[in-house]
Each structure stands twice: as structure tokens, then as C-alpha cells.
Amino acid sequence: MRRRLFWMFFALLAIAMVVFLSYSVITKWQIYSKGSIVEVTITSLPNATTTNGNVKFEYEGTIYAKSMDGNTSRMYHPGDKLKLKYLKGYSRIFLFPDENPLPWGVAVIAMISFFGIACLYYAFKKDPPPIQAFGRKLD
């Protein structure tokens, strides 16, 4: 019985992750497809020595943050204008003009869905496979 619950828990976790990620991908796809390109003013940049950081920018009097790698940040300085995609109604999400969220989003959702289906298969199998966690067998 423990084995079935173990596999069912991870199947339900995968389903919850797929729902959350689907909503996120759909939201970003709407911004990518229907959004307009706006100019924002950079207020601060990530350190050039870091691999990733947040660029902070101002749009319509409000400060927002977007992830940017350190190499890209070398091209800009505080006060420069940056073009981003924005859709009114989605106030916290900005995308770079060529940032298409669909391919990676679909790939991640497909992998997690496959994992969830495999866990469901093991949960409802007549004899679920044994589980070993932290050196102990769970029965």
C-alpha cells in the first residue's frame, strides 16, 4: 500500500506542476504574441562578473526587474533605453522581443507529463516496483 501511495503522490505532484507551468507558458505566450514593444529605462544592472542577475528598469514610473545574464549587461549602462515586450494587464511580466516561451515551455510540460504518466502507471500496476529511500526499503 505504501508503494502505491508513493507513486500516486509523485503523479499528483507532476499533475500540479503541469497545471502551474501551463498557466505560466500560456500567460507568457499571450504577451509574446499580443504584446507591444515598449521602451524602458534601465536603473541598475547585474554585476558583469556574475552569470545571471536582475536588471532593474523603470516603466511608467514603476520599477520592475528582469533576469539578464552578466555578458549581456556589459552592453548597457544605467539610464540606457531597453526594448521589451509588454501587454497591458500583465503588469509584472516583461519579455525580450525575441524571447519565445513556447518551445521550452512545451518541452518541459511534455517531460513532466511523461513522468506523471509513468508514476500513475506504477501506482496502478498490480505489483508496484519496490522503493528504496535513504538506504531503507519502503513496503
Secondary structure, DSSP 8 states (H G I E B T S, - for coil): -HHHHHHHHHHHHHHHHHHHHHHHHHHHHHHHHH-EEEEEEEEE---TTSSEEEEEEEETTEEEEEEEEHHHHTT--TT-EEEEEE-TT-TT--B-TT---HHHHHHHHHHHHHHHHHHHHHHHSSS---EEETTEEE-
